[in-house]
Amino acid sequence: MAPQKQTYWKKNLRYLTILLLVWFAVSFGAGILFVDNLNTLRFGGFKLGFWFAQQGSIYTFVILIFVYIFLMNKLDNQFNKKGD
């Protein structure tokens, strides 16, 4: 594999790893591990831990999809990949 393609792939995997870790932290951490601490706060009339478990991780995932699209477009432009 060409060095340019290896660099591209490594950056892509780095983006994926970071974004999936963020999603894991929000869904597992906020929704399961720290639910008791977060439940002392309220968001939209619901306990925050409950909200993260039910809605927050889904919203975070959708936002992360758009962040990934932005990062990959930027990476594609950096490596001049246009439909390659």
HELIX and SHEET records of a PDB file:
HELIX    1   1 PRO A    3  PHE A   24  1                                  22    
HELIX    2   2 ALA A   25  LEU A   33  3                                   9    
HELIX    3   3 VAL A   35  LEU A   38  1                                   4    
HELIX    4   4 LEU A   48  TRP A   51  1                                   4    
HELIX    5   5 PHE A   52  GLY A   56  3                                   5    
HELIX    6   6 SER A   57  GLN A   78  1                                  22    
SHEET    1   A 2 ARG A  42  PHE A  43  0                                        
SHEET    2   A 2 PHE A  46  LYS A  47 -1                                        
END                                                                             
